[in-house]
Amino acid sequence: MECSLRNRWNSSVTCLIMQLGMSSSSTITIDRERLQALDALSQSWLEKISQLYAEPHRAYHNMTHVQDVIASLDFLLDGLDSSIAPTTREVAILILAAFFHDVIYNPKSSTNEKDSADLFLQFASELMSMEISTSSSQQGDSTSDDNDEQPCTQQHIRNCIMVKQIEECIIATATHISSAETAHETQNHMLATFLDADMSILGKDVETYDKYAGYIRREYEFVERNMYCEKRADILESFLPILDEDAASTTAATPVKKHSFIYATEKARQQWEEQARSNLKNEIEMLRRGVIPCEIQKHG
């Protein structure tokens, strides 16, 4: 893993640890033993995450995607007006959401987002448990009941706003377009930024987009080819805004669309919206003809 990516993880986890400490009744004491224990736990989780993203069935939803999402986040956050510029805590939320949002990815599952969020909550719970245990040991607390630790930890986790916001970002990727529209309407700038960064691939140059489309087909190679073309085209048509009525088939079994843009933030709309619409239209047209961009043909 690149050093810069590891550094982003480390700084974001440090911020999360501080927030978890403030949401609990324990007093944060910075000492070498505690820092070493928390760092060891953090690094073991980073290794676990890296292994999950390296699973052989992942052609697109891998660590390269995580890096691309973080790069898109940096682009979207750069030069923002002070009224909406993110705090250090908010940046950490976005970075940790990027690491965890696709950590569980099974193309045959309909619960990937929830499962990914649950794994993040497990990570936060382990951080909190270690915080409580190290704090207790430092205070010489021999009266604590191990059976009470888990409920206590879960209560603290649910009290941490940062944890809630990371979970929200992860879960929102299950309904990208509607979630982005809602984030824009409610002025949830952080969620809007995260969703736009995750969907930035749609607005990349044609060559990059076509490679992405080919990677998605590889992840769904278990789906019969004609069925894949039909369902993939229907999904992409649901992404197109209502302004693109000429591109949406009247016979496609897609839900009623209410959104006017693919992206939720003004910067993403300026940077990627036009190209994203063009890329989506092109792939839809190809799929309707039975052509899959950058498809790897299997022989034998």
Beta strands, then each sheet from edge to edge (+ up, - down):
end
